[in-house]
Amino acid sequence: MHALSLPTWVIHISSVVEWMVAIWLLWQNDRLRILAWGMFPALISALCACTWHLFDNAPDLEWLVTLQATMTLVGNCTLALAAYRIYQERLQG
């Protein structure tokens, strides 16, 4: 766990917790539930990054970096799609 300083760990962990709370809050609203689904790949991305750092950026776990980058891309796309669908629903009334 020496790859990151304690303040950096606090930021990483609090960001993951905030993301989880945001997903949970959005899940409570049927109209915004799609946004919660859209956020899920980004949460996976954050967990990949934290896991890799937890194991001191071990070379054996470098596949987590690739997975994290992929989930970031997928998450950005799913969030954009979810936002567009919410926008379309509001236009239709």
Backbone as XML, in Angstrom:
<?xml version="1.0"?>
<chain id="A" units="angstrom">
  <residue number="1" name="MET">
    <atom name="N" x="0.804" y="-1.191" z="0.000"/>
    <atom name="CA" x="0.000" y="0.000" z="0.000"/>
    <atom name="C" x="0.851" y="1.261" z="0.000"/>
  </residue>
  <residue number="2" name="HIS">
    <atom name="N" x="2.107" y="1.130" z="-0.341"/>
    <atom name="CA" x="3.000" y="2.281" z="-0.305"/>
    <atom name="C" x="3.024" y="3.055" z="-1.609"/>
  </residue>
  <residue number="3" name="ALA">
    <atom name="N" x="2.234" y="2.595" z="-2.590"/>
    <atom name="CA" x="2.237" y="3.269" z="-3.885"/>
    <atom name="C" x="1.617" y="4.662" z="-3.785"/>
  </residue>
  <residue number="4" name="LEU">
    <atom name="N" x="0.708" y="4.849" z="-2.840"/>
    <atom name="CA" x="0.039" y="6.136" z="-2.679"/>
    <atom name="C" x="0.192" y="6.624" z="-1.244"/>
  </residue>
  <residue number="5" name="SER">
    <atom name="N" x="0.182" y="7.935" z="-1.070"/>
    <atom name="CA" x="0.236" y="8.504" z="0.273"/>
    <atom name="C" x="-1.137" y="8.365" z="0.935"/>
  </residue>
  <residue number="6" name="LEU">
    <atom name="N" x="-1.173" y="8.528" z="2.230"/>
    <atom name="CA" x="-2.425" y="8.428" z="2.968"/>
    <atom name="C" x="-3.470" y="9.439" z="2.467"/>
  </residue>
  <residue number="7" name="PRO">
    <atom name="N" x="-3.107" y="10.713" z="2.259"/>
    <atom name="CA" x="-4.118" y="11.650" z="1.730"/>
    <atom name="C" x="-4.657" y="11.229" z="0.359"/>
  </residue>
  <residue number="8" name="THR">
    <atom name="N" x="-3.807" y="10.668" z="-0.469"/>
    <atom name="CA" x="-4.261" y="10.217" z="-1.782"/>
    <atom name="C" x="-5.215" y="9.031" z="-1.642"/>
  </residue>
  <residue number="9" name="TRP">
    <atom name="N" x="-4.921" y="8.121" z="-0.698"/>
    <atom name="CA" x="-5.828" y="7.006" z="-0.437"/>
    <atom name="C" x="-7.186" y="7.512" z="0.027"/>
  </residue>
  <residue number="10" name="VAL">
    <atom name="N" x="-7.170" y="8.521" z="0.893"/>
    <atom name="CA" x="-8.428" y="9.082" z="1.394"/>
    <atom name="C" x="-9.255" y="9.618" z="0.236"/>
  </residue>
  <residue number="11" name="ILE">
    <atom name="N" x="-8.617" y="10.309" z="-0.676"/>
    <atom name="CA" x="-9.322" y="10.856" z="-1.839"/>
    <atom name="C" x="-9.863" y="9.724" z="-2.710"/>
  </residue>
  <residue number="12" name="HIS">
    <atom name="N" x="-9.041" y="8.712" z="-2.986"/>
    <atom name="CA" x="-9.485" y="7.584" z="-3.814"/>
    <atom name="C" x="-10.698" y="6.885" z="-3.185"/>
  </residue>
  <residue number="13" name="ILE">
    <atom name="N" x="-10.581" y="6.554" z="-1.920"/>
    <atom name="CA" x="-11.648" y="5.797" z="-1.262"/>
    <atom name="C" x="-12.907" y="6.639" z="-1.120"/>
  </residue>
  <residue number="14" name="SER">
    <atom name="N" x="-12.752" y="7.907" z="-0.752"/>
    <atom name="CA" x="-13.944" y="8.749" z="-0.613"/>
    <atom name="C" x="-14.628" y="8.965" z="-1.957"/>
  </residue>
  <residue number="15" name="SER">
    <atom name="N" x="-13.864" y="9.024" z="-3.038"/>
    <atom name="CA" x="-14.453" y="9.164" z="-4.365"/>
    <atom name="C" x="-15.270" y="7.929" z="-4.736"/>
  </residue>
  <residue number="16" name="VAL">
    <atom name="N" x="-14.747" y="6.749" z="-4.422"/>
    <atom name="CA" x="-15.478" y="5.512" z="-4.702"/>
    <atom name="C" x="-16.758" y="5.464" z="-3.871"/>
  </residue>
  <residue number="17" name="VAL">
    <atom name="N" x="-16.664" y="5.833" z="-2.602"/>
    <atom name="CA" x="-17.850" y="5.832" z="-1.739"/>
    <atom name="C" x="-18.877" y="6.842" z="-2.256"/>
  </residue>
  <residue number="18" name="GLU">
    <atom name="N" x="-18.428" y="8.035" z="-2.632"/>
    <atom name="CA" x="-19.350" y="9.034" z="-3.186"/>
    <atom name="C" x="-20.049" y="8.514" z="-4.437"/>
  </residue>
  <residue number="19" name="TRP">
    <atom name="N" x="-19.299" y="7.847" z="-5.301"/>
    <atom name="CA" x="-19.873" y="7.300" z="-6.532"/>
    <atom name="C" x="-20.931" y="6.257" z="-6.204"/>
  </residue>
  <residue number="20" name="MET">
    <atom name="N" x="-20.644" y="5.405" z="-5.209"/>
    <atom name="CA" x="-21.604" y="4.378" z="-4.805"/>
    <atom name="C" x="-22.868" y="5.010" z="-4.226"/>
  </residue>
  <residue number="21" name="VAL">
    <atom name="N" x="-22.710" y="6.050" z="-3.428"/>
    <atom name="CA" x="-23.873" y="6.744" z="-2.866"/>
    <atom name="C" x="-24.689" y="7.393" z="-3.983"/>
  </residue>
  <residue number="22" name="ALA">
    <atom name="N" x="-24.009" y="7.998" z="-4.949"/>
    <atom name="CA" x="-24.718" y="8.624" z="-6.070"/>
    <atom name="C" x="-25.513" y="7.588" z="-6.855"/>
  </residue>
  <residue number="23" name="ILE">
    <atom name="N" x="-24.913" y="6.433" z="-7.110"/>
    <atom name="CA" x="-25.624" y="5.365" z="-7.816"/>
    <atom name="C" x="-26.845" y="4.938" z="-7.006"/>
  </residue>
  <residue number="24" name="TRP">
    <atom name="N" x="-26.684" y="4.761" z="-5.708"/>
    <atom name="CA" x="-27.790" y="4.345" z="-4.854"/>
    <atom name="C" x="-28.910" y="5.385" z="-4.864"/>
  </residue>
  <residue number="25" name="LEU">
    <atom name="N" x="-28.550" y="6.664" z="-4.771"/>
    <atom name="CA" x="-29.566" y="7.721" z="-4.778"/>
    <atom name="C" x="-30.310" y="7.768" z="-6.112"/>
  </residue>
  <residue number="26" name="LEU">
    <atom name="N" x="-29.591" y="7.633" z="-7.200"/>
    <atom name="CA" x="-30.241" y="7.629" z="-8.511"/>
    <atom name="C" x="-31.139" y="6.410" z="-8.682"/>
  </residue>
  <residue number="27" name="TRP">
    <atom name="N" x="-30.738" y="5.303" z="-8.093"/>
    <atom name="CA" x="-31.516" y="4.070" z="-8.195"/>
    <atom name="C" x="-32.901" y="4.245" z="-7.571"/>
  </residue>
  <residue number="28" name="GLN">
    <atom name="N" x="-33.029" y="5.140" z="-6.603"/>
    <atom name="CA" x="-34.297" y="5.362" z="-5.915"/>
    <atom name="C" x="-35.333" y="6.038" z="-6.812"/>
  </residue>
  <residue number="29" name="ASN">
    <atom name="N" x="-34.892" y="6.694" z="-7.868"/>
    <atom name="CA" x="-35.779" y="7.423" z="-8.768"/>
    <atom name="C" x="-35.933" y="6.623" z="-10.062"/>
  </residue>
  <residue number="30" name="ASP">
    <atom name="N" x="-37.146" y="6.157" z="-10.333"/>
    <atom name="CA" x="-37.368" y="5.321" z="-11.520"/>
    <atom name="C" x="-36.955" y="6.013" z="-12.818"/>
  </residue>
  <residue number="31" name="ARG">
    <atom name="N" x="-37.174" y="7.313" z="-12.901"/>
    <atom name="CA" x="-36.838" y="8.037" z="-14.136"/>
    <atom name="C" x="-35.333" y="8.198" z="-14.330"/>
  </residue>
  <residue number="32" name="LEU">
    <atom name="N" x="-34.571" y="8.137" z="-13.230"/>
    <atom name="CA" x="-33.120" y="8.329" z="-13.320"/>
    <atom name="C" x="-32.332" y="7.039" z="-13.131"/>
  </residue>
  <residue number="33" name="ARG">
    <atom name="N" x="-33.049" y="5.936" z="-12.978"/>
    <atom name="CA" x="-32.375" y="4.655" z="-12.752"/>
    <atom name="C" x="-31.410" y="4.302" z="-13.883"/>
  </residue>
  <residue number="34" name="ILE">
    <atom name="N" x="-31.736" y="4.710" z="-15.090"/>
    <atom name="CA" x="-30.853" y="4.423" z="-16.227"/>
    <atom name="C" x="-29.491" y="5.099" z="-16.040"/>
  </residue>
  <residue number="35" name="LEU">
    <atom name="N" x="-29.484" y="6.248" z="-15.376"/>
    <atom name="CA" x="-28.223" y="6.931" z="-15.114"/>
    <atom name="C" x="-27.382" y="6.134" z="-14.115"/>
  </residue>
  <residue number="36" name="ALA">
    <atom name="N" x="-28.034" y="5.508" z="-13.151"/>
    <atom name="CA" x="-27.316" y="4.648" z="-12.205"/>
    <atom name="C" x="-26.641" y="3.493" z="-12.938"/>
  </residue>
  <residue number="37" name="TRP">
    <atom name="N" x="-27.368" y="2.882" z="-13.890"/>
    <atom name="CA" x="-26.766" y="1.815" z="-14.705"/>
    <atom name="C" x="-25.587" y="2.365" z="-15.506"/>
  </residue>
  <residue number="38" name="GLY">
    <atom name="N" x="-25.752" y="3.576" z="-16.028"/>
    <atom name="CA" x="-24.681" y="4.187" z="-16.814"/>
    <atom name="C" x="-23.431" y="4.476" z="-16.000"/>
  </residue>
  <residue number="39" name="MET">
    <atom name="N" x="-23.598" y="4.693" z="-14.707"/>
    <atom name="CA" x="-22.463" y="4.992" z="-13.827"/>
    <atom name="C" x="-21.691" y="3.745" z="-13.404"/>
  </residue>
  <residue number="40" name="PHE">
    <atom name="N" x="-22.312" y="2.594" z="-13.517"/>
    <atom name="CA" x="-21.709" y="1.363" z="-13.000"/>
    <atom name="C" x="-20.340" y="1.036" z="-13.616"/>
  </residue>
  <residue number="41" name="PRO">
    <atom name="N" x="-20.150" y="1.139" z="-14.955"/>
    <atom name="CA" x="-18.817" y="0.844" z="-15.498"/>
    <atom name="C" x="-17.729" y="1.775" z="-14.955"/>
  </residue>
  <residue number="42" name="ALA">
    <atom name="N" x="-18.082" y="3.035" z="-14.698"/>
    <atom name="CA" x="-17.097" y="3.962" z="-14.131"/>
    <atom name="C" x="-16.725" y="3.556" z="-12.702"/>
  </residue>
  <residue number="43" name="LEU">
    <atom name="N" x="-17.681" y="3.004" z="-11.965"/>
    <atom name="CA" x="-17.381" y="2.497" z="-10.623"/>
    <atom name="C" x="-16.411" y="1.317" z="-10.715"/>
  </residue>
  <residue number="44" name="ILE">
    <atom name="N" x="-16.639" y="0.439" z="-11.658"/>
    <atom name="CA" x="-15.713" y="-0.680" z="-11.872"/>
    <atom name="C" x="-14.319" y="-0.155" z="-12.189"/>
  </residue>
  <residue number="45" name="SER">
    <atom name="N" x="-14.252" y="0.876" z="-13.011"/>
    <atom name="CA" x="-12.972" y="1.497" z="-13.354"/>
    <atom name="C" x="-12.249" y="1.992" z="-12.103"/>
  </residue>
  <residue number="46" name="ALA">
    <atom name="N" x="-12.970" y="2.673" z="-11.241"/>
    <atom name="CA" x="-12.361" y="3.197" z="-10.011"/>
    <atom name="C" x="-11.889" y="2.064" z="-9.104"/>
  </residue>
  <residue number="47" name="LEU">
    <atom name="N" x="-12.674" y="1.009" z="-9.020"/>
    <atom name="CA" x="-12.280" y="-0.130" z="-8.192"/>
    <atom name="C" x="-11.031" y="-0.822" z="-8.745"/>
  </residue>
  <residue number="48" name="CYS">
    <atom name="N" x="-10.917" y="-0.872" z="-10.061"/>
    <atom name="CA" x="-9.701" y="-1.434" z="-10.679"/>
    <atom name="C" x="-8.476" y="-0.619" z="-10.290"/>
  </residue>
  <residue number="49" name="ALA">
    <atom name="N" x="-8.596" y="0.697" z="-10.361"/>
    <atom name="CA" x="-7.469" y="1.571" z="-10.017"/>
    <atom name="C" x="-7.083" y="1.398" z="-8.548"/>
  </residue>
  <residue number="50" name="CYS">
    <atom name="N" x="-8.065" y="1.384" z="-7.670"/>
    <atom name="CA" x="-7.778" y="1.220" z="-6.239"/>
    <atom name="C" x="-7.136" y="-0.136" z="-5.950"/>
  </residue>
  <residue number="51" name="THR">
    <atom name="N" x="-7.632" y="-1.172" z="-6.610"/>
    <atom name="CA" x="-7.074" y="-2.506" z="-6.399"/>
    <atom name="C" x="-5.622" y="-2.569" z="-6.850"/>
  </residue>
  <residue number="52" name="TRP">
    <atom name="N" x="-5.329" y="-1.989" z="-7.999"/>
    <atom name="CA" x="-3.952" y="-2.004" z="-8.498"/>
    <atom name="C" x="-3.028" y="-1.259" z="-7.536"/>
  </residue>
  <residue number="53" name="HIS">
    <atom name="N" x="-3.468" y="-0.112" z="-7.050"/>
    <atom name="CA" x="-2.655" y="0.644" z="-6.099"/>
    <atom name="C" x="-2.533" y="-0.086" z="-4.766"/>
  </residue>
  <residue number="54" name="LEU">
    <atom name="N" x="-3.595" y="-0.774" z="-4.351"/>
    <atom name="CA" x="-3.564" y="-1.523" z="-3.095"/>
    <atom name="C" x="-2.430" y="-2.548" z="-3.103"/>
  </residue>
  <residue number="55" name="PHE">
    <atom name="N" x="-2.170" y="-3.128" z="-4.261"/>
    <atom name="CA" x="-1.107" y="-4.122" z="-4.395"/>
    <atom name="C" x="0.186" y="-3.510" z="-4.944"/>
  </residue>
  <residue number="56" name="ASP">
    <atom name="N" x="0.396" y="-2.230" z="-4.604"/>
    <atom name="CA" x="1.639" y="-1.516" z="-4.943"/>
    <atom name="C" x="1.970" y="-1.547" z="-6.427"/>
  </residue>
  <residue number="57" name="ASN">
    <atom name="N" x="0.955" y="-1.409" z="-7.261"/>
    <atom name="CA" x="1.145" y="-1.354" z="-8.717"/>
    <atom name="C" x="1.942" y="-2.554" z="-9.233"/>
  </residue>
  <residue number="58" name="ALA">
    <atom name="N" x="1.583" y="-3.714" z="-8.737"/>
    <atom name="CA" x="2.302" y="-4.949" z="-9.093"/>
    <atom name="C" x="2.250" y="-5.198" z="-10.595"/>
  </residue>
  <residue number="59" name="PRO">
    <atom name="N" x="3.393" y="-5.500" z="-11.202"/>
    <atom name="CA" x="3.412" y="-5.783" z="-12.641"/>
    <atom name="C" x="2.490" y="-6.935" z="-13.042"/>
  </residue>
  <residue number="60" name="ASP">
    <atom name="N" x="2.291" y="-7.905" z="-12.157"/>
    <atom name="CA" x="1.397" y="-9.027" z="-12.454"/>
    <atom name="C" x="-0.050" y="-8.582" z="-12.621"/>
  </residue>
  <residue number="61" name="LEU">
    <atom name="N" x="-0.378" y="-7.423" z="-12.090"/>
    <atom name="CA" x="-1.747" y="-6.926" z="-12.142"/>
    <atom name="C" x="-1.922" y="-5.783" z="-13.146"/>
  </residue>
  <residue number="62" name="GLU">
    <atom name="N" x="-0.972" y="-5.640" z="-14.057"/>
    <atom name="CA" x="-1.085" y="-4.558" z="-15.034"/>
    <atom name="C" x="-2.323" y="-4.683" z="-15.912"/>
  </residue>
  <residue number="63" name="TRP">
    <atom name="N" x="-2.894" y="-5.867" z="-16.010"/>
    <atom name="CA" x="-4.134" y="-6.034" z="-16.772"/>
    <atom name="C" x="-5.249" y="-5.199" z="-16.166"/>
  </residue>
  <residue number="64" name="LEU">
    <atom name="N" x="-5.142" y="-4.881" z="-14.861"/>
    <atom name="CA" x="-6.144" y="-4.019" z="-14.230"/>
    <atom name="C" x="-6.123" y="-2.605" z="-14.820"/>
  </residue>
  <residue number="65" name="VAL">
    <atom name="N" x="-4.946" y="-2.162" z="-15.230"/>
    <atom name="CA" x="-4.833" y="-0.833" z="-15.845"/>
    <atom name="C" x="-5.581" y="-0.818" z="-17.176"/>
  </residue>
  <residue number="66" name="THR">
    <atom name="N" x="-5.432" y="-1.885" z="-17.940"/>
    <atom name="CA" x="-6.155" y="-1.988" z="-19.213"/>
    <atom name="C" x="-7.659" y="-2.080" z="-18.973"/>
  </residue>
  <residue number="67" name="LEU">
    <atom name="N" x="-8.045" y="-2.878" z="-17.991"/>
    <atom name="CA" x="-9.459" y="-2.995" z="-17.658"/>
    <atom name="C" x="-10.013" y="-1.653" z="-17.175"/>
  </residue>
  <residue number="68" name="GLN">
    <atom name="N" x="-9.228" y="-0.943" z="-16.385"/>
    <atom name="CA" x="-9.659" y="0.361" z="-15.882"/>
    <atom name="C" x="-9.870" y="1.337" z="-17.037"/>
  </residue>
  <residue number="69" name="ALA">
    <atom name="N" x="-8.943" y="1.367" z="-17.975"/>
    <atom name="CA" x="-9.079" y="2.260" z="-19.127"/>
    <atom name="C" x="-10.299" y="1.890" z="-19.971"/>
  </residue>
  <residue number="70" name="THR">
    <atom name="N" x="-10.492" y="0.597" z="-20.157"/>
    <atom name="CA" x="-11.651" y="0.128" z="-20.933"/>
    <atom name="C" x="-12.957" y="0.500" z="-20.240"/>
  </residue>
  <residue number="71" name="MET">
    <atom name="N" x="-13.015" y="0.291" z="-18.935"/>
    <atom name="CA" x="-14.238" y="0.623" z="-18.191"/>
    <atom name="C" x="-14.490" y="2.125" z="-18.158"/>
  </residue>
  <residue number="72" name="THR">
    <atom name="N" x="-13.413" y="2.921" z="-18.180"/>
    <atom name="CA" x="-13.585" y="4.375" z="-18.264"/>
    <atom name="C" x="-14.237" y="4.737" z="-19.589"/>
  </residue>
  <residue number="73" name="LEU">
    <atom name="N" x="-13.759" y="4.160" z="-20.669"/>
    <atom name="CA" x="-14.340" y="4.412" z="-21.994"/>
    <atom name="C" x="-15.793" y="3.947" z="-22.043"/>
  </residue>
  <residue number="74" name="VAL">
    <atom name="N" x="-16.033" y="2.733" z="-21.589"/>
    <atom name="CA" x="-17.402" y="2.199" z="-21.587"/>
    <atom name="C" x="-18.294" y="3.060" z="-20.693"/>
  </residue>
  <residue number="75" name="GLY">
    <atom name="N" x="-17.788" y="3.439" z="-19.529"/>
    <atom name="CA" x="-18.558" y="4.263" z="-18.606"/>
    <atom name="C" x="-18.910" y="5.620" z="-19.189"/>
  </residue>
  <residue number="76" name="ASN">
    <atom name="N" x="-17.964" y="6.237" z="-19.877"/>
    <atom name="CA" x="-18.262" y="7.526" z="-20.514"/>
    <atom name="C" x="-19.352" y="7.369" z="-21.567"/>
  </residue>
  <residue number="77" name="CYS">
    <atom name="N" x="-19.282" y="6.288" z="-22.314"/>
    <atom name="CA" x="-20.300" y="6.043" z="-23.350"/>
    <atom name="C" x="-21.666" y="5.744" z="-22.734"/>
  </residue>
  <residue number="78" name="THR">
    <atom name="N" x="-21.693" y="4.908" z="-21.680"/>
    <atom name="CA" x="-22.984" y="4.574" z="-21.074"/>
    <atom name="C" x="-23.597" y="5.778" z="-20.360"/>
  </residue>
  <residue number="79" name="LEU">
    <atom name="N" x="-22.758" y="6.624" z="-19.774"/>
    <atom name="CA" x="-23.281" y="7.841" z="-19.149"/>
    <atom name="C" x="-23.849" y="8.795" z="-20.188"/>
  </residue>
  <residue number="80" name="ALA">
    <atom name="N" x="-23.155" y="8.925" z="-21.304"/>
    <atom name="CA" x="-23.657" y="9.791" z="-22.380"/>
    <atom name="C" x="-24.978" y="9.248" z="-22.924"/>
  </residue>
  <residue number="81" name="LEU">
    <atom name="N" x="-25.047" y="7.943" z="-23.125"/>
    <atom name="CA" x="-26.276" y="7.324" z="-23.631"/>
    <atom name="C" x="-27.423" y="7.496" z="-22.635"/>
  </residue>
  <residue number="82" name="ALA">
    <atom name="N" x="-27.142" y="7.294" z="-21.361"/>
    <atom name="CA" x="-28.176" y="7.450" z="-20.337"/>
    <atom name="C" x="-28.667" y="8.898" z="-20.280"/>
  </residue>
  <residue number="83" name="ALA">
    <atom name="N" x="-27.749" y="9.842" z="-20.342"/>
    <atom name="CA" x="-28.146" y="11.258" z="-20.323"/>
    <atom name="C" x="-28.990" y="11.597" z="-21.550"/>
  </residue>
  <residue number="84" name="TYR">
    <atom name="N" x="-28.617" y="11.059" z="-22.695"/>
    <atom name="CA" x="-29.393" y="11.300" z="-23.915"/>
    <atom name="C" x="-30.801" y="10.716" z="-23.800"/>
  </residue>
  <residue number="85" name="ARG">
    <atom name="N" x="-30.908" y="9.514" z="-23.254"/>
    <atom name="CA" x="-32.229" y="8.888" z="-23.099"/>
    <atom name="C" x="-33.103" y="9.660" z="-22.116"/>
  </residue>
  <residue number="86" name="ILE">
    <atom name="N" x="-32.500" y="10.181" z="-21.048"/>
    <atom name="CA" x="-33.267" y="11.002" z="-20.109"/>
    <atom name="C" x="-33.735" y="12.276" z="-20.813"/>
  </residue>
  <residue number="87" name="TYR">
    <atom name="N" x="-32.866" y="12.874" z="-21.595"/>
    <atom name="CA" x="-33.206" y="14.073" z="-22.359"/>
    <atom name="C" x="-34.365" y="13.786" z="-23.322"/>
  </residue>
  <residue number="88" name="GLN">
    <atom name="N" x="-34.296" y="12.664" z="-24.024"/>
    <atom name="CA" x="-35.352" y="12.282" z="-24.978"/>
    <atom name="C" x="-36.690" y="12.079" z="-24.258"/>
  </residue>
  <residue number="89" name="GLU">
    <atom name="N" x="-36.650" y="11.442" z="-23.104"/>
    <atom name="CA" x="-37.878" y="11.200" z="-22.335"/>
    <atom name="C" x="-38.503" y="12.526" z="-21.894"/>
  </residue>
  <residue number="90" name="ARG">
    <atom name="N" x="-37.677" y="13.474" z="-21.521"/>
    <atom name="CA" x="-38.220" y="14.776" z="-21.083"/>
    <atom name="C" x="-38.798" y="15.556" z="-22.256"/>
  </residue>
  <residue number="91" name="LEU">
    <atom name="N" x="-38.218" y="15.382" z="-23.435"/>
    <atom name="CA" x="-38.761" y="16.057" z="-24.615"/>
    <atom name="C" x="-40.147" y="15.506" z="-24.974"/>
  </residue>
  <residue number="92" name="GLN">
    <atom name="N" x="-40.303" y="14.209" z="-24.775"/>
    <atom name="CA" x="-41.564" y="13.567" z="-25.131"/>
    <atom name="C" x="-42.658" y="13.812" z="-24.083"/>
  </residue>
  <residue number="93" name="GLY">
    <atom name="N" x="-42.267" y="14.328" z="-22.946"/>
    <atom name="CA" x="-43.270" y="14.691" z="-21.949"/>
    <atom name="C" x="-43.290" y="13.743" z="-20.845"/>
  </residue>
</chain>
